[in-house]
Amino acid sequence: MTQTQNVRYLVVAEASPGLLPRLLQPFAKRDLTPDAMQSRREGDTLRVELLLHAAPAEMVALVAGNLGQVVGVLEVTLQLDQARIAA
């Protein structure tokens, strides 16, 4: 059985043309696809919300760490919903 979590990653970054594809790389290299992604520009910054339902619990912090290493990212906030067990 694998433990999973619903995860919301909130990212604040410098607005740049290549930012959004770079934010998807940490998911892609772990064969994960975000269930939703929303971005909003606020002057020189971009606020991005990425949602992942049923994320493998062991990958949640790894993805957050990788998002924080993306060029231009200023802040990453991680919000977790309650854990679930998948058969």
N, C-alpha and C positions, 0 to 999 in steps of 0.2 A: 504494500500500500504506500502511496505517495501523498505526503501532506502538501496541500496547495493553499494559496491565499489570494484574495482579491487585492490588487495593489494599484495605488494612484501615485504616479511620479509627477511632481510639480517642479518645473525647471524655469529658472530665470537666467537669461543669457543675453549677450550682445546680439543685436539684430544684424544678421549677415545672410547673404543669399544661400550659402551652403549649409547653414545650421540644421535645418530640419532633416535632411538625409543623414547627416552625421549623428543625430539623436536616435535614429532607427538602427544604426549599426550594432550597438550592444544587444539589441533584441535579436537581430538577424543572425549574429554569430552563435547564438544559443538556440537557434531554430524556434524562436518565439515571435508571434505576431501580435502587436497591441490590438486590443479590441476597439479602442477609440483613441483619437488624437485630436487635440484642439490647440490652436495657437492664436495669440493676440499680440499685436505690436503696440507698445506703449513708448513712444518716442524712440530712443536709442536702444531700448531693450525689448525682448520678446519673452512672453510668458507662454509656456507650453505645458499642457496637461496630457499625460499618456496613461491610459487605463489598461490593465491586464487582468482578466478574470482567470481564476484557477492557475495562477503562476506557481511553478514548483518552488516550494519554500526555500530550498537551498540556493536558488538563483536570484532571489529578491534583492539581497544586499549586494551581490556581485554586479547586477545591472545598475543599481544606484551608484556604486563606485565608478563604474565605467562611464555613466552619464556625467559624473562630476569631472572626469578627465577630458571630456570633449572640449576642443578649442572653442573659447567664447562663453562657456558656461560659467555663471557667477554663483549659482546656488541650486541645490537639489534638495527637495523635501520629499520624504517618503511617507505615505499614509497607507496603513494596512487595515483591512477588514478582518473579521475573525477567520481563523484557520479552518480548513475542511480536510477530510480524509477522502481520497479518491481510490477506488478499488482497482 
